[in-house]
Amino acid sequence: MAIRKAALACTVCGSRNYTITPTEKGRTERLEVKKFCRYCGKHTLHKETK
């Protein structure tokens, strides 16, 4: 069984700063979290990518 990984990308600069392992199997929406982006230097919205 392979472990599925997803990345969180900054919506401002587009860099993929964080990786997560999603635990919910029936989820259809992508995760959106406000996290710190070290390239922008501030807290921005990060969205889940593959």
Beta strands, then each sheet from edge to edge (+ up, - down):
strand 1: 6-10
strand 2: 16-20
strand 3: 32-37
strand 4: 42-49
sheet 1: 2+ 1- 4+ 3-
end
